[in-house]
Amino acid sequence: MTKLLFPLVFAVSFLALISFPPLTHALGSGLTLAVAYGTSTVCAVVATEPTQRIICYRAGDTNTSASVAAVKIPPNVSYSTVTGGRTSVCALRSGGYSLLCWETNTPDYPVKRLYINNTIFLQSLSIGDERICATTTSALQPVACWRPDGSNGGDLPDRIYTMGKITSGSGFTCGIVLSENNRVSCWGNNTLSKDIERQFGNMSMANIEAGISHVCGVNSSGELVCKGDNSTGQLNVPLNKGLSFASGLALGDGFSCGIRRSNGTVICWGSMNESAVEEIEFESIVAGLNFTCGLTTVNLSIVCWGPGWPRKNGFNSNSSLELPLMADILPGSCVQSSCSECGLYPQSNRLCSGSGNICKPCFNFTVPSPVAPPPEVSRRWSSPSRELRRGLLAFAIVGSVGAFMGICSVIYCLWTGVCFGKKKVHNSVQPTITRVGSNGGPGSNNSPPLRSLTIRRQSSRAMMRQRSGTSSKHADKAEEFSLAELAAATNGFSMENKIGAGSFGVVYKGKLWDGREVAIKRGETSSKTRKYQEKETAFESELAFLSRLHHKHLVRLVGYCEEMDERLLVYEYMKNGALYDHLHENNNVEKTSSLLNSWKMRIRIALDAARGIEYLHNYAVPPIIHRDIKSSNILLDLNWTARVSDFGLSMMGPESTQDFRPMKAAGTVGYIDPEYYGLSVLTTKSDVYGLGVVMLELLTGKRAIFKNGGEDGGTPTSLVDFAVPAIMCGEVVKVLDPRVGPPELNEAEAVELMAYTAMHCVNLEGKDRPTIGDIVSNLERALNACDGSMSSGAFSIVSE
């Protein structure tokens, strides 16, 4: 029955995609990411902070440290979009009432305000070579243009059009004329502008993006179309390479790049046909003359590549490089809207720090009404008859298939006996491994401190070969619960019962009918988004791993629930919550009564976690690599015993010590192995790195990424960069958590041993890190030292 329903659901989803073309972004159009190509400067809007400020990174500043290279741009206020030209970067203040620009060719980024008006707001923003244009809410002047010095921008459209999206190239600007069936109109002092307009003709476009001398866009049929100069093949869309419907476009000088709709990766054609970022998924991309930058889905960081991007330290011109911005970047503007039309972006509230929402892009372009002041309030502008036909067609298809699925569900319900309360037993051993992505939260994968979006979970052919040869005959049984039972246990999944989030959903505290206290993780339910598929894979991964793993220091799986689109996992309840909550400020725990304010207890927790990981690495067959070891995934039970949790990103490693290369890195920024993230080399030593960061957290009481100077100010700093130099100089006491107090004589030796172990765990190269067995041995000796019984054995650090 499931095999029958899946193709139908897929078909409906596919029809929906081709019926409603996606919203796209690129250089020349307002976004939360921009480049000034003349100075190789990248600017972006910061997430997870009360103020959505702008930071910039100038690639020429190669001698500065990472913390200095990322420059905070004044004034420190909230911005909605930013865009760049040759040397100028401009941004709209949140609300659209003010436009500010900065020059990036001087060290101090001087600012100039080009526009301020509390009654007429700016909307779509673009910069070409030396030209800044924006649409407005004024019916009399729907488009305004400026030069970077603030003077009048010259040419405007030949008539007063109601414009939607606008985008600028070298000496020209093009826009979608909403009042004329979404055709393209171009203007400017470059004669190419009218050639491009003529080539598009009366074609109805959902979105457009401009390069130096060409324009690409998605038409109302979902096809990618390029017009303009084709001297280097920049118009030759490689339809045979799986581009399908691009969800992001970036056009430069003689080249075009697009984000594949199918998997989020980038493909380029024309003069810059590169594969340097073939395995990275992106939210959006922008382009300079001969380089491209993109906002990665894995951790909302920025990666740049291309022959025009300045390289150093031996990088070649075709390799990609993550910029040291030390902050999450917003994947979309924070707006004062409920996003009821197309839904919320995942973790929208956290990314906007409670000051708005990020709306998911709709599959057809929407713009604000010219007479409505707030730019966030919008309505659709397109042909009513076309939209009506599409809506009726989609409604008929979805309604028919939905009715058929409902009948099938009733038959399935009667056939399996689930409707009558019969229990089933899940006997799965291995997870279903597919090439999908992530998720993320505090206390789990969704919200670790500061940069917290969890990097996307990916698999590899190597791992699938590992999986295929494993027998399921020793699998343990997990009880299946009905959705009604779990809803009753959590008081209808009420917010009062919410205790955190995990790799695929929200976690609730519950009490089963027999009195057992449990933690219930509930996944997302929408089957129309790729997020659903990602959560589904995390669900299968956790269920498969925990069904066969039993250890004192691993969270135990009680059962699961699979009903229609619902996916839930039931765990034993960890009364004392996550280690992260006790180490860092969190209202969910009692700080004054926490037993963690002793060095012996902190060393014991580190040892408990290490023993759980040791079981995964050395005793599970095949070995299991957790891939997301962090303090929010180490839970404390009633007796304060630490247990490793959340196996949504876990993978089976090779049976030998040889490394293998998954398609994409996974983990959480601040904890992820830099060798794994940079080179995609995954070994058990990747978990060792994460455990090393957790030990540094236990020693210092600081987050993996923290603000050096206080939570309300200061520079984002890596805990590894903060603690390791002090440990190397023998000055561990300078970085210890003052809440615990200075260690006593026996404790001092134990703390020092744990500190040196942690320091070796976070070595850049995996071969220089200790094995998990060595870590367990050292922590056992450290714990014994707290009682004055430390053995005389040597310090165990073995590298390979």
Secondary structure, DSSP 4 states (H G I P E B T S, - for coil): -HHHHHHHHHHHHHHHHHHSPPP---TTS-BSEEEETTTTEEEEEB-SSSS--EEEEETT-TTS-HHHHEEEESS---EEEEEE-SSEEEEEETTSSEEEEEESSSTT--EEEEEE-SSS-EEEEEE-SS-EEEEES-SS--EEEE-TTSSB-----SS---EEEEEE-SS-EEEEEGGGTTEEEEESSSTHHHHHHHHHTT--EEEEEE-SSEEEEEETTS-EEEEE--TTSTT---GGGT--S-S-EEE-SSEEEEE-TTTS-EEEEES----TTTT--EEEEEE-SS-EEEEETTTS-EEEESTTS---TT--TTS-EE----S-B-SS--BSS--TTT-BPTTHHHHTTTS-BPBPPPSS-EEE-TT-S-TT-EEE-S-HHHHHHHHHHHHHHHHHHHHHHHHHHHHHHHHHTGGGT---EE---S----S---B-BTTBBB--SSS-PEEPP---HHHHHHHHT---TTPPPEEE--HHHHHHHTTTT-GGGEEEE-SSEEEEEEE-TTS-EEEEEEE---TTSHHHHHHHHHHHHHHHHHHH---TTBPPEEEEEEETTEEEEEEE--TT-BHHHHHS--TTS-STT-TTSSHHHHHHHHHHHHHHHHIIIIISSS-EE-S---GGGEEE-TT--EEE---TT-EE--SSS--B--SS--EETTTS-HHHHHH--B-THHHHHHHHHHHHHHHH---SEEEET-TTSSEEEEHHHHHHHHHHTT-GGGGS-TTT----HHHHHHHHHHHHHHHHHT-SSGGGSPPHHHHHHHHHHHHHHHTT----PPP-----
